[in-house]
Amino acid sequence: MPRKANSEPDFFGYAELLSDAERAELAEIRDYLQREIAPIANAAWERAEFPPEAIGKFAKLRLAGYSYPEFGDGKQRSPLFPGFLSIELNRVDPSLAVFAGVHNNLAMGSIYGGGDQAQRDRWMPQLIGMDKIGAFALTEPEGGSDVAGGMRTTARRDGDEWVLDGAKRWIGNGTFADVIVVWARDVADNQVKGFVVGHDSPGVTATKIEGKVALRTVQNADIVLDGARVPEADRLQNIDSFRDTAKVLARTRGGVAWQALGVALRAYELAREYAVGREQFGKPIGGFQMIQDLLVKMLGNVTAMFGMVVRLNQLTAEGKAGADQAALAKAFTTTRMREVVAWARELFGGNGIVLDYEVAKFFADAEAIYSFEGSREMNTLIVGKSITGLSAFT
């Protein structure tokens, strides 16, 4: 009697590290996302428009509160839970997962980690309820990988206010976010500081970046700051240098590794489902050796990615993970993800370029995930310096 097929992409059972209650909660979230988000995702991606109804749908899940229990539902979950939640978001739609990640991790993480208690109390409840949406403005038109030392956006103290001048690029949620965390170099001490800037503040202009072929639903913006005034009360009080900014980025790089896993996992799922259902030469293509080779290589990458992100998460929770571990995880997982989505698209043949079969979206979106939060090359140099003690940065 033939053995029953194992369709589980978590082949080594990493989800068993979660509690029964957490797995049940994730199952409910998966069901909700399939009902409420999946039906609107592809059309939004094709139009390159953000579906505004998604905000209310995400707000009902209280997604923004899972990492900040004192401002959310007060329920303590394991450190692994947000990572598995990221998998569920990304297996439905990477673009909408990026929307949530920018809001939850970059914007809220900056305010939570860089603000004082008064600032947390002021902004976190509104952001957790998604009454206000956040964005994170670090990258500049002429500064991506070198933004730490080459930031051109400036902040000048003027009494009880700061005057911001400069430009930011690739700012997710930037066209409609209510609050934007802007990073600027203080002209007085040459140190990078963080500011919470209202989207509609005088001197702030956001323009949508058109023509993207990846993460099309994400509303990336060019933002110009022309004498924008920010009260001292809106300067993040616990940010004194780019080193403090880097702490936020180290956490989010780990988040991108989970995102890469979610994308690769879904591409593998789609490919496996297609392989057992698509017939050629009188039998399912999954019965051919070359197709099985592709599937096993995909599953191997997914399983290796699981091992790395789970361990990184555990080390982070124990306070033992540094920027070099996060950099290795980001570089490794996004590279493996890129392989998986390419193999998945290959398996689909011509159908792999049609949005109806979904894999085309994951294939395209992977390119953006591969590049943001530090390119593979930059993260490689971070790890290279760690393991040799020698800097290869030029």
Disulfide bonds with the S-S distance in Angstrom:
none
